[in-house]
Amino acid sequence: MERKRIGLVRRGYSSSGGAERYLQRFAAALGERGHEVVLFGSPEWPQDDPAFKEIIRVGGGDPMSFADQLVKVRPGQHCDLLYSLERVWECDFYRAGDGVHRAWLERRAKYEAPWRRWVRAGQSKHRQILELESRLFSAESETRIIVNSEMVKFEIQGYYGKPHDRIHLVYNGYKPPAIAGDPRAGIRAELGLRDQDVVLLFSGSGWDRKGLRYAIRAVGRLRTEGVKLIVAGRGNPVGMPPGPVRYLGPVRDMPSYYEAADLFILPTLYDPFSNASLEAAAHGLPVVTTTANGFAEIIPHGRFGSVVEDPADIAALAEGIQRWLPVARREAVREEIRAWARSFHVRENLRRTMAILDPS
């Protein structure tokens, strides 16, 4: 690839956000190859971020305002190629990391009261997102889409008719950090857990979408002593069903908690590709999830985890968990799961993405 000035687009900023880490890694990889990287980002993005040659501030407090403001800064005058992680009016490439909003709304409607759908129909945010994605995903748009699962690819084609040759599949990647000492023993002691306790880990925010209530009910259905569910991530426990669950709040050192757990559970209603599922598997954990998780299409069913069709099918979910409660079964595959998941490395994700941006 000849040297270029490449623009990346991201609305919002979180110091612990997965999209932010991805952008920084991707910008660093581009920089190592001699390219200059310009970020078109929200005002709150740190000014001194070394990953970017230049940061151009784009205002707008909602999705459509941001897209409108991006047009006004004329990205084409600042870069040769525009790669967006946000739904915008126009770009060369769009990474559909959030999936298809129309598909999510339809899935969500199956699990909620009708009045919630009526309320949502009146909210401008959803109308804005749908309008923006209908532009990017339309058959007429020249924007090329990078998806992180076949599930999302089929949704884009099914809902919007995007030609298949403008959709490219690149699975997410993970680079496990070096871990010193024995975090398993330390974390379990800190949480007051016994060696024989079976620890199920749920991680993430957006608990309704990720199916936390179903995880709690499934664990409560089990009759095995010593099964504990711990929840890492921001959310409000009020309204969640009672059960053997402990809420940790946001956790910075997730790798240590993966090492301390025995099983990862994510009965999600919709997840284009759960990074947390891949991360958990890369630390040797079997994963119990649903077919609505793009990650489910790569994990060997029954061998490295359990996949259920309906997150609200508590009996099936409990059965999927029960399969992995025997310690011998988990230990027999722990290193095999770890090695398999780590083959989905962030280096390969970056390599394939860059090959799509410029195949020459």
N, C-alpha and C positions, 0 to 999 in steps of 0.2 A: 504494500500500500504506500503510495507516494505521500509525502508529508502534507497534512491538511490541518485546517483549523476546524475543530469539531465542537458543535454546540450541544450541551446536555440540558434538559429541562426538568425542573422539579419544583412543585409548589409545596410550601410548608417546610418545616425543619424540626427534627427531633434528634438529640445527641445520641439516642440509643436506637434510632429507627433503622430497620433493615434496608429500606430503599436508599437511605443516606449512605450506609456502609457500602452498598452495592455501587452507587455512583462514585464514591471515593476510590474504591478498588479499581473500577473500570477506568476512571480518569488517570489513575497512576499507571495502569497498564498501557494506556494510549500514550502517556508521556514518555514511558520507557522506549516506545517505538518512534519517538521523535515528533509526535503530533502535539499541537497546542490545543488545550481544552478550555472552552468557555462555558461557564455555568449561567444559565438563565434561571435565577432562583428567587425565592421570596426574600423580603427585606431582612428577615431574622436569620438568614444563613450567615455563619461567621465570616467576617471579611478576610481573615488571615488564613483561610483554608489553603494549605499548600498544594492540594490536589489540582487546583485550577489556575490557569494562567490569568484569567480574568473572571470576575463575577459581575454580571449585569443584573441589577435589581428589577424585579417585575412585581408590581403591585396587584391588588385584587384579592378580596377576602373570600370570594366564592369561586367555584370552578369556571363559570363563564366569564366573570370579570377578569380572572387571571388570563384566560385564553384571549380575551379582547386586548388586554394590556400587552401581551406577548406580541401580538400583531403590530402594535404601535411602536415597539422598540426595533422593528425591522431586523429580525435575526439574520436574514440573508446578507446584510451588510457587515455582520460580525463573524460569520463562520461559513465554511464551505458545505457543511452537512449538519442537519438538525436531527438529534435523537432525543425523543421525549419519553419521560416516564409518566407524563400527565396527559389526560385527554385535552387536546388543543384543536384549534380549527384546521391547522395544516402543519405537517412536518414530513421529513423524509422517511423516518422510521419511528414507530411507536412500540414501546414495550408494554404489552397488556398484562402487567403484573397483577392488576386488580380484577382481571377477568372481564366478564360481560355483565354490565349492570342490569340489563334487561333480564338476563337469565337468573341473576341473584334475586331480583324482586319477585320473579315468578316462583322460585324455590321457597323463598321466605313466606310467601302468601299461603303456602300449604300448611304452615305450622303456627299461624297466628290468627287471632280473632279478626272478623271482617272489619270491625271499626278501626283497627290499626291500619288496614289498607286504605281506608277512606281518608284517614288523617294524612298518610304519606302521599296520597295522590295530590294533596293540596300544597305540598312542600316544594318550594322552588328548586332546592338542591337536586332532587331526583330528576326533575324535568330538565335541568341544565345538563346533568351528566348524560342523560339519554340523548339529548340533542347533539352534544359533542361527539359521543361515541357513534351515533348514526352517521355522522360526517366521516369519521376516520374509517369506519368499517364498511362503508358503502362500496358497491361495485365500481362506482365512478372514481373513487379516491385513488390517487397514485401512491398514497402512503403505504409503506410496507410494514407489516405487523409482525412483531416477534412475540410468540406465546411461550408459556412455560409448561403447557400440557396439551395433549391431543384433545382433552375435554374442551378447553377454551377454543381451540381451533375449530372444532365441529360446531360450537355455539356461534362463533362469528359467521361461519358459512351458513348455518341454518337460519339465524335471525336476520342477517344482513346481506347475504349473497356475495361476500368478498371472494374473489377468485383465489383458488388454492395456491397459485404461484406467487401471490403477494403475502402469504402467511408462512412464517418460518418458525420451526419448533426448536427451542433451546431450553433444556431442563435446567432448573436452578442448581447451583453448586455450593459446596460448603468446605471451608478450610478449618479443620479442628485445631484449636490452639494447643500449645504445649501445656500440660497440667502437671504441676509439681506436687509431690507428696501423695496422700491418700484422702482425696476430698470425700469419698464415700463415707468413710468412718467419721470424719469431722462433721459433715452435714447431718448425718443420721443422729449423731450424739447431740448436736445443737437442737434438733427437732424432737429429741426424746424418743427416737425410734429404736426398737430392738433389732438385733441382727436377723431374726426370723421373720420380721414384718415384711410383707410384700407391698412395696410402695409404687402406686400408680401416679404418674406425673401428668398434669394438664398444664399447658402453657399458652398464654396469649391474652390479648384484650378482645373486646367484642364477644363477650361470653354467650350472648344469645345466638349469634351466628355460628360460633364454634361448638355449640351444643353442650355447654357445661351442665345444664340441668339434666340432660340425658345421662351424662357420665355419672353424676351423683346418684341418680336413680338406679343405674345399672350396678354400681358398686354396692348400694344398699340392698340389692336383690341377692347378692352373693351370701352364701352361708359359711364361707371360709373365714376362720379366725385370723386376725392380724393383717387384714387388707386395709391399707390406708390410701386415701386420695389427697394429694397436695396440689394446690393451684397456685401457679406463678403467673403474675400479670395483674394489670389494673382492671378493676371492676367493682361492682356493688353487690355484695352477697345478699342484700335484702331482696326477697322474692325468690331466692334459690331454695330448692327443697332441702329438708334436713338430711343429714347423713354423716358418714365417717369422713369428713372433709376438713382440710385445714387451708386457710387462705394466707398466702405469704405476701401478697402485694407484688409490686415490681421487683424483679430480681436482676441484679447486674451480672453476676457470675453464673450464667445458665449452664455452662459446661460442667461445673461442679455438681449442679443439681441433676443433670443427666446421669452423671457417674454414680450419684447416690440413689437413683431410682432403679426400679426393676422392670417397669413397663410404661410405655407412653400411650396416652389415650386422647383422641381428638374426634369425637362424633360430630363433625362439622356439618352444617347445612349447606355450606358453599365455601370452597377454598380452591382457587385456581391451581395452586401448588403450595402446600404448607411447608415453609422453611423449617419450622420447628419439628415436623415429622422427620425430615431428612437429617437434621441435626441430632435428634434423639437416636435414630438408627445408627448414625456415625459414631455414637458412644455406646453401641451394642444393645440398644433397647428394642425389643419387639414393639411394633406399632399397631394399635387398634384404632381404626378410623372408618370412614365411609366412602362409598363410590363417588360422593360429591367432592372429594379431595383429589385434585390432580395427581398428587403423590401416589394415590392408590393404583394408578395405572403402571407404575414401575416396580412396586414392591411385590415379590413373589408371595401370592396369597397362601396362607396356611403355613408357609415356611419361615417367614420372617415377621409375621404379624397376622392380624385378622381384619377383614374388610366386610362391613355390613352394608346392605342396600339403603336402609331407612334409619336415620339416627334416633327416631322416636320408637323404634322396635326394641324396647328395653330387654326383652327376653333374648333376642339375637345378640345384642350388645353384651349382655352379661355372659352369654355363652362364649363370645369371642374373647372376653377377658379370662374366663375360667380356664380356657385352653392353656393359658400362659402362667397360671399360678404355680404349678409344680417347679421347684427350683431346678431340678435336673433338666427339664425341657429348656428353660431359659439359658442355663449355663452351656448346654450342648451347642447352641447356635450363636452365643454372644459374640465370639470373635469373627464368625462368618458374617453376621449382620454388619459388624463394624467395618470389615474389609469391603463388603459390597457397597455400603453407603458412601464410604470414602472415595470410591471410584467416581462418584459424581462431584468432582472437585471444582472449585471456583475457577481454577486455571482453564479447565475445559470449557466452562461457561463463557469466560471472557474470550477465549480463542475462537469459539464458534460464532459468538456475537460479532466480533471484529471481522470475521470472514464474510458475514452477511452484509455488514455496512459497506465493505469494499471488496468484492470478490476477485478483483483484478490481480 
